[in-house]
Amino acid sequence: MDVVFRTANSSDVNSLLSLMRSLYEHDHLVFNEEAASDALNEILSDSSLGRIWLIQSGEEAIGYVVLTYDFSLEFHGKVAFVDEIFIRKEYRGSGVGQQTFQFVEEYCRTSGIKTLHLMVEKNNKKAQIFYQKAGFKTLDRFVLMKWLDKKS
């Protein structure tokens, strides 16, 4: 299946929120629509934070991928993080995921990004296998986080 990766803009927020809601339900995460909308608008208005692409089949949005930017001495420069990726269930297994990572990796290479990182839920074995087949390696580390904004 051939898809198109279209850079998202502020007029896509409602479509993105719908896809995000599906991702969060799939991963059993709490979805805060107001916080998600604010975060979407922030990244869409400041390209130095990252990029969002809608994955489209024809005119239909069948998924999205969010890439955010960072810098690492350990990884020798600019790095990117696949913050979120979602493909609607009926399109999984059709090669869309592979095309998405090929697209993202090529974008990163041409943008001077040295490494690509992502996190995956511990219980999402299918995704772990997919990412490993795509060349991602598990690091022997814990990912820790701390909310700094009590509203989050």
ZAFI-647251 format. One record per residue: x, y, z of N, C-alpha, C, CB in turn; residue number from 1. Coordinates in steps of 0.1 Angstrom, whole numbers, plus 5000, padded with zeros to 4 digits. Last residue first. Glycine has a CB too. Layout:
// residues N
 n_c1 n_c2 n_c3 ca_c1 ca_c2 ca_c3 c_c1 c_c2 c_c3 cb_c1 cb_c2 cb_c3 pos
    X    Y    Z     X     Y     Z    X    Y    Z     X     Y     Z NUM
...
//
This chain:
// residues 152
 n_c1 n_c2 n_c3 ca_c1 ca_c2 ca_c3 c_c1 c_c2 c_c3 cb_c1 cb_c2 cb_c3 pos
 4999 5184 5345  5000  5173  5335 4997 5160 5342  5015  5173  5330 152
 4998 5201 5366  4986  5200  5358 4986 5188 5348  4983  5213  5350 151
 5023 5203 5376  5014  5195  5384 5001 5193 5376  5010  5201  5397 150
 5051 5200 5359  5039  5208  5358 5028 5199 5365  5035  5212  5344 149
 5070 5180 5359  5073  5193  5365 5062 5202 5366  5085  5199  5358 148
 5071 5146 5363  5063  5157  5359 5067 5169 5366  5048  5154  5361 147
 5098 5126 5354  5092  5133  5365 5084 5145 5359  5103  5138  5375 146
 5111 5094 5344  5105  5107  5341 5100 5113 5354  5094  5106  5330 145
 5134 5071 5329  5128  5077  5341 5122 5090 5337  5138  5079  5353 144
 5142 5041 5316  5137  5054  5312 5130 5059 5324  5128  5054  5299 143
 5171 5022 5322  5157  5025  5326 5154 5039 5321  5155  5024  5341 142
 5190 5002 5300  5188  5013  5308 5174 5014 5312  5192  5026  5301 141
 5204 4989 5276  5203  4983  5290 5202 4995 5300  5215  4974  5293 140
 5184 4993 5247  5195  4998  5256 5193 4992 5270  5196  5013  5256 139
 5176 4975 5219  5172  4978  5233 5185 4982 5240  5166  4966  5239 138
 5177 4990 5186  5183  4981  5196 5178 4985 5210  5198  4982  5196 137
 5161 4989 5154  5163  4995  5167 5168 4985 5177  5149  5001  5172 136
 5156 4977 5130  5170  4981  5133 5172 4987 5146  5175  4989  5123 135
 5132 4967 5124  5135  4979  5117 5149 4985 5121  5125  4990  5121 134
 5131 4946 5142  5132  4943  5128 5136 4955 5119  5120  4937  5122 133
 5125 4962 5164  5138  4954  5163 5141 4950 5149  5138  4942  5172 132
 5099 4970 5158  5110  4980  5160 5124 4973 5159  5109  4988  5173 131
 5085 4946 5158  5086  4954  5146 5098 4964 5147  5073  4962  5145 130
 5089 4938 5185  5094  4929  5174 5095 4938 5162  5085  4917  5172 129
 5075 4959 5198  5089  4956  5201 5096 4948 5190  5091  4949  5214 128
 5049 4955 5188  5056  4967  5184 5071 4965 5187  5051  4979  5192 127
 5043 4930 5200  5043  4932  5186 5051 4944 5181  5028  4933  5181 126
 5044 4937 5228  5054  4928  5222 5055 4929 5207  5052  4913  5226 125
 5038 4957 5249  5035  4958  5235 5045 4950 5227  5034  4973  5230 124
 5045 4959 5275  5036  4948  5272 5033 4948 5257  5024  4949  5280 123
 5062 4982 5276  5067  4969  5279 5058 4957 5275  5070  4967  5294 122
 5058 5005 5250  5053  4999  5262 5058 4985 5264  5037  4999  5261 121
 5087 5022 5238  5076  5013  5235 5071 5007 5249  5080  5002  5225 120
 5105 5050 5225  5101  5042  5237 5089 5033 5232  5097  5050  5249 119
 5132 5058 5204  5118  5057  5207 5116 5049 5220  5111  5050  5195 118
 5156 5077 5184  5152  5070  5196 5137 5068 5196  5157  5078  5209 117
 5182 5080 5161  5168  5080  5163 5164 5071 5175  5160  5075  5150 116
 5211 5100 5156  5204  5088  5161 5189 5090 5162  5210  5083  5174 115
 5218 5123 5141  5228  5112  5143 5221 5099 5147  5238  5115  5153 114
 5207 5145 5116  5204  5138  5129 5212 5125 5130  5188  5135  5131 113
 5207 5159 5093  5219  5158  5101 5217 5152 5115  5224  5172  5103 112
 5186 5157 5076  5186  5168  5085 5198 5168 5095  5173  5168  5093 111
 5189 5134 5062  5191  5146  5054 5191 5159 5063  5180  5147  5044 110
 5183 5116 5083  5197  5116  5077 5199 5129 5070  5198  5104  5067 109
 5156 5122 5088  5166  5124  5098 5180 5125 5092  5166  5113  5109 108
 5144 5114 5064  5143  5128  5068 5154 5131 5079  5129  5131  5075 107
 5150 5087 5065  5156  5095  5054 5155 5110 5058  5148  5093  5041 106
 5135 5080 5088  5150  5078  5088 5156 5086 5077  5153  5063  5086 105
 5109 5085 5079  5114  5092  5090 5130 5091 5090  5109  5087  5103 104
 5107 5067 5057  5105  5081  5055 5112 5089 5066  5090  5085  5054 103
 5110 5043 5070  5119  5046  5059 5119 5061 5057  5116  5039  5046 102
 5088 5044 5088  5102  5044  5093 5112 5047 5082  5106  5031  5100 101
 5067 5042 5069  5068  5053  5078 5083 5055 5084  5058  5052  5090 100
 5071 5018 5057  5073  5030  5049 5075 5042 5058  5060  5032  5040  99
 5066 5001 5079  5079  5001  5073 5081 5014 5064  5081  4989  5064  98
 5039 5008 5083  5049  5010  5093 5063 5011 5088  5048  5000  5104  97
 5027 4998 5059  5027  5013  5062 5037 5016 5073  5013  5017  5067  96
 5025 4972 5054  5038  4978  5050 5038 4993 5053  5039  4977  5035  95
 5003 4960 5065  5003  4963  5051 5015 4970 5046  4990  4971  5048  94
 5002 4959 5092  5006  4947  5085 5006 4948 5070  4997  4935  5089  93
 4975 4981 5097  4987  4975  5102 4989 4962 5094  4986  4972  5117  92
 4951 4991 5089  4962  4993  5080 4975 4987 5085  4964  5008  5078  91
 4933 4987 5109  4930  4980  5097 4941 4982 5086  4917  4986  5091  90
 4943 5003 5130  4944  4989  5131 4942 4982 5117  4933  4984  5140  89
 4962 5032 5121  4949  5026  5124 4950 5011 5122  4938  5032  5115  88
 4992 5039 5136  4986  5035  5124 4973 5028 5127  4996  5026  5115  87
 5013 5062 5153  5001  5054  5153 4996 5051 5139  4990  5061  5161  86
 5038 5073 5174  5035  5068  5160 5022 5060 5162  5047  5060  5154  85
 5055 5098 5191  5043  5090  5190 5043 5086 5175  5031  5098  5193  84
 5083 5104 5192  5075  5106  5204 5062 5098 5203  5072  5121  5205  83
 5111 5095 5182  5098  5092  5177 5089 5093 5190  5097  5078  5170  82
 5136 5119 5184  5128  5109  5192 5115 5107 5185  5126  5115  5207  81
 5169 5125 5174  5155  5127  5173 5148 5116 5180  5150  5127  5158  80
 5199 5145 5179  5192  5132  5179 5177 5135 5178  5194  5124  5193  79
 5230 5160 5171  5215  5160  5171 5209 5146 5171  5211  5168  5158  78
 5258 5144 5188  5251  5155  5181 5236 5155 5182  5255  5155  5167  77
 5267 5119 5199  5275  5127  5190 5268 5138 5182  5282  5119  5180  76
 5256 5106 5219  5253  5101  5206 5258 5111 5195  5237  5100  5204  75
 5266 5119 5242  5268  5105  5240 5266 5100 5226  5259  5097  5250  74
 5256 5145 5238  5270  5143  5237 5273 5128 5234  5277  5148  5249  73
 5227 5153 5220  5233  5143  5229 5248 5143 5227  5227  5130  5228  72
 5196 5170 5216  5210  5170  5214 5217 5161 5224  5216  5184  5214  71
 5164 5167 5199  5172  5169  5211 5187 5169 5207  5169  5158  5221  70
 5130 5168 5186  5145  5170  5185 5151 5172 5198  5148  5182  5176  69
 5104 5145 5176  5109  5157  5183 5124 5156 5184  5103  5156  5198  68
 5079 5135 5155  5093  5134  5157 5097 5147 5165  5101  5133  5143  67
 5051 5115 5152  5056  5128  5158 5071 5125 5160  5048  5131  5171  66
 5028 5104 5128  5041  5102  5134 5046 5115 5139  5051  5095  5125  65
 4996 5088 5121  5005  5100  5123 5018 5095 5129  4998  5111  5131  64
 4970 5075 5100  4979  5075  5111 4987 5088 5112  4989  5063  5110  63
 4953 5079 5080  4953  5066  5085 4963 5064 5097  4956  5055  5075  62
 4933 5102 5065  4944  5101  5075 4943 5088 5082  4943  5113  5086  61
 4924 5102 5031  4921  5097  5045 4934 5096 5053  4915  5083  5044  60
 4929 5107 5005  4926  5119  5014 4924 5115 5028  4914  5126  5009  59
 4952 5082 5001  4943  5091  4994 4941 5104 5003  4929  5084  4991  58
 4963 5078 5031  4960  5069  5020 4949 5077 5012  4955  5054  5024  57
 4987 5094 5051  4975  5094  5044 4974 5084 5033  4972  5108  5038  56
 4999 5104 5081  5001  5093  5071 4987 5092 5064  5005  5080  5078  55
 5010 5136 5090  4999  5127  5089 5002 5117 5078  4986  5135  5085  54
 5038 5144 5110  5033  5141  5097 5020 5132 5098  5043  5133  5089  53
 5054 5169 5128  5043  5159  5128 5039 5157 5114  5031  5164  5137  52
 5086 5177 5143  5076  5176  5131 5065 5166 5134  5084  5172  5119  51
 5101 5200 5166  5099  5188  5159 5090 5189 5148  5095  5177  5169  50
 5109 5225 5176  5106  5214  5185 5105 5200 5179  5093  5217  5192  49
 5112 5242 5155  5124  5238  5162 5122 5227 5172  5131  5250  5169  48
 5087 5249 5147  5093  5237  5140 5106 5233 5146  5095  5240  5125  47
 5060 5258 5163  5075  5260  5165 5082 5248 5159  5078  5262  5180  46
 5034 5251 5159  5037  5266  5157 5052 5268 5159  5030  5274  5167  45
 5032 5225 5165  5029  5229  5151 5033 5243 5149  5014  5227  5149  44
 5039 5224 5192  5048  5219  5183 5045 5223 5168  5049  5204  5183  43
 5015 5238 5202  5029  5243  5205 5039 5237 5195  5033  5239  5219  42
 4994 5222 5193  4995  5236  5189 5009 5242 5191  4984  5245  5195  41
 5000 5199 5208  4999  5199  5194 5001 5213 5188  4986  5193  5189  40
 4996 5209 5235  5009  5204  5230 5010 5203 5215  5012  5190  5236  39
 4969 5215 5234  4979  5226  5237 4993 5221 5232  4979  5229  5252  38
 4958 5190 5230  4956  5200  5220 4966 5212 5222  4941  5206  5222  37
 4966 5177 5253  4971  5172  5240 4969 5183 5229  4963  5159  5236  36
 4952 5191 5272  4966  5191  5273 4972 5186 5259  4972  5182  5284  35
 4926 5184 5263  4930  5198  5264 4945 5199 5264  4924  5205  5277  34
 4925 5156 5265  4923  5163  5252 4928 5177 5253  4909  5162  5248  33
 4942 5133 5279  4937  5146  5283 4937 5154 5271  4947  5152  5294  32
 4939 5099 5283  4940  5109  5273 4934 5122 5278  4933  5105  5260  31
 4958 5074 5299  4948  5085  5301 4950 5095 5290  4949  5091  5315  30
 4964 5044 5281  4968  5056  5287 4957 5066 5289  4980  5062  5279  29
 4963 5019 5266  4957  5020  5279 4962 5032 5287  4959  5007  5287  28
 4970 5019 5240  4981  5017  5250 4976 5018 5264  4992  5027  5248  27
 4945 5024 5228  4953  5011  5225 4963 5008 5235  4960  5013  5211  26
 4940 5049 5238  4931  5038  5241 4939 5025 5239  4918  5038  5233  25
 4961 5063 5225  4961  5062  5240 4951 5051 5244  4956  5076  5245  24
 4953 5060 5198  4966  5055  5203 4966 5053 5218  4977  5064  5199  23
 4928 5073 5198  4929  5059  5195 4942 5053 5199  4928  5057  5179  22
 4937 5099 5204  4928  5092  5213 4928 5077 5211  4913  5098  5211  21
 4952 5104 5181  4959  5103  5194 4950 5096 5204  4962  5117  5199  20
 4932 5106 5162  4941  5096  5161 4949 5094 5174  4952  5099  5150  19
 4919 5129 5172  4911  5117  5170 4921 5105 5170  4903  5118  5158  18
 4940 5148 5171  4934  5145  5184 4926 5132 5183  4925  5156  5189  17
 4943 5150 5143  4954  5144  5151 4948 5140 5165  4965  5155  5153  16
 4919 5162 5135  4922  5148  5130 4933 5142 5139  4927  5149  5116  15
 4922 5186 5149  4911  5177  5152 4913 5163 5147  4898  5182  5146  14
 4946 5197 5137  4945  5194  5151 4934 5184 5154  4944  5207  5159  13
 4949 5206 5111  4949  5192  5113 4947 5188 5128  4961  5185  5108  12
 4954 5233 5110  4941  5229  5106 4939 5214 5108  4938  5232  5091  11
 4981 5235 5116  4971  5238  5127 4957 5234 5123  4971  5253  5130  10
 4996 5207 5100  4995  5221  5103 4983 5223 5112  4993  5229  5090   9
 5019 5180 5090  5006  5185  5097 5007 5200 5099  5004  5178  5110   8
 5031 5169 5060  5034  5177  5072 5021 5183 5077  5044  5189  5069   7
 5022 5138 5049  5020  5152  5048 5023 5159 5061  5005  5154  5043   6
 5031 5111 5032  5034  5117  5045 5033 5132 5043  5048  5113  5050   5
 5011 5086 5017  5017  5099  5016 5020 5105 5030  5009  5109  5007   4
 5014 5052 5006  5009  5062  5015 5017 5075 5012  5009  5059  5030   3
 5006 5021 4991  5014  5034  4990 5006 5044 4999  5015  5039  4976   2
 5008 4988 5000  5000  5000  5000 5009 5012 5000  4990  5000  5012   1
//
